[in-house]
């Protein structure tokens, strides 16, 4: 084997070691990114649940405000509820036909 061949073999080995090192580094980085993704997905799920709770609380507050309204507002709310009940009754009647 010539000196040139030995040099090429050594150069090849060095590049292979560098590639293996880079691959290991990328595997590690990929693992970290996957863990970060899982954490962010968990956090997103928690935020969505919290958002749902806040929306429910907001709806409850709006409903409570209707019940705490003045007489005129109460009458208006009663009329709206009566109208909604009539519409529901009509829908039920149409389903029964």
C-alpha positions as CSV (number, residue, x, y, z in Angstrom):
1,X,0.0,0.0,0.0
2,X,1.4,3.4,-0.9
3,X,1.6,6.4,1.2
4,X,-1.1,8.0,-0.9
5,X,-3.5,5.1,-0.2
6,X,-2.8,5.2,3.5
7,X,-3.5,8.9,3.5
8,X,-6.8,8.4,1.7
9,X,-7.8,5.7,4.2
10,X,-7.0,7.8,7.2
11,X,-8.9,10.7,5.7
12,X,-11.9,8.5,5.0
13,X,-11.8,7.2,8.6
14,X,-11.6,10.7,10.0
15,X,-14.6,11.8,7.9
16,X,-16.6,8.7,9.0
17,X,-15.9,9.5,12.7
18,X,-17.0,13.1,12.0
19,X,-20.2,11.9,10.4
20,X,-20.9,9.5,13.2
21,X,-20.4,12.3,15.7
22,X,-22.7,14.6,13.8
23,X,-25.3,11.8,13.6
24,X,-25.2,11.3,17.4
25,X,-25.4,15.1,17.9
26,X,-28.5,15.3,15.6
27,X,-30.1,12.3,17.3
28,X,-29.6,14.0,20.7
29,X,-31.0,17.3,19.3
30,X,-34.0,15.4,17.8
31,X,-34.7,13.8,21.2
32,X,-34.7,17.2,22.9
33,X,-37.0,18.7,20.2
34,X,-39.4,15.8,20.6
35,X,-39.5,16.3,24.4
36,X,-40.0,20.0,23.9
37,X,-42.9,19.3,21.4
38,X,-44.5,16.9,24.0
39,X,-44.2,19.6,26.7
40,X,-45.7,22.3,24.4
41,X,-48.6,19.9,23.4
42,X,-49.3,19.3,27.1
43,X,-49.2,23.0,27.8
44,X,-51.6,23.7,24.9
45,X,-54.0,21.0,26.2
46,X,-54.0,22.7,29.6
47,X,-54.6,26.1,28.1
48,X,-57.4,24.8,26.0
49,X,-59.1,23.3,29.1
50,X,-58.6,26.5,31.0
51,X,-60.1,28.4,28.1
52,X,-63.1,26.2,28.1
53,X,-63.6,26.8,31.8
54,X,-63.3,30.5,31.3
55,X,-65.8,30.5,28.5
56,X,-68.3,28.5,30.7
57,X,-67.7,31.0,33.6
58,X,-68.3,33.9,31.2
59,X,-71.5,32.4,29.9
60,X,-72.6,31.8,33.5
61,X,-71.9,35.4,34.4
62,X,-73.9,36.6,31.4
63,X,-76.8,34.5,32.5
64,X,-76.5,35.8,36.1
65,X,-76.5,39.3,34.8
66,X,-79.8,38.6,33.0
67,X,-81.3,37.5,36.3
68,X,-80.0,40.5,38.2
69,X,-81.3,42.9,35.6
70,X,-84.0,45.6,36.1
71,X,-87.7,44.9,35.6
72,X,-87.6,46.1,32.0
73,X,-84.6,43.9,31.3
74,X,-86.2,41.0,33.0
75,X,-89.3,41.4,31.0
76,X,-87.2,41.5,27.8
77,X,-85.3,38.4,28.9
78,X,-88.5,36.6,29.6
79,X,-89.9,37.5,26.2
80,X,-86.7,36.2,24.6
81,X,-86.8,32.9,26.6
82,X,-90.5,32.5,25.7
83,X,-89.7,33.1,22.0
84,X,-86.9,30.5,22.1
85,X,-89.2,28.0,23.9
86,X,-91.8,28.5,21.2
87,X,-89.2,27.9,18.4
88,X,-88.1,24.7,20.2
89,X,-91.7,23.6,20.5
90,X,-92.1,24.2,16.7
91,X,-89.0,22.2,16.0
92,X,-90.2,19.3,18.1
93,X,-93.6,19.4,16.5
94,X,-92.0,19.2,13.0
95,X,-89.9,16.3,14.1
96,X,-93.0,14.4,15.3
97,X,-94.8,14.8,12.0
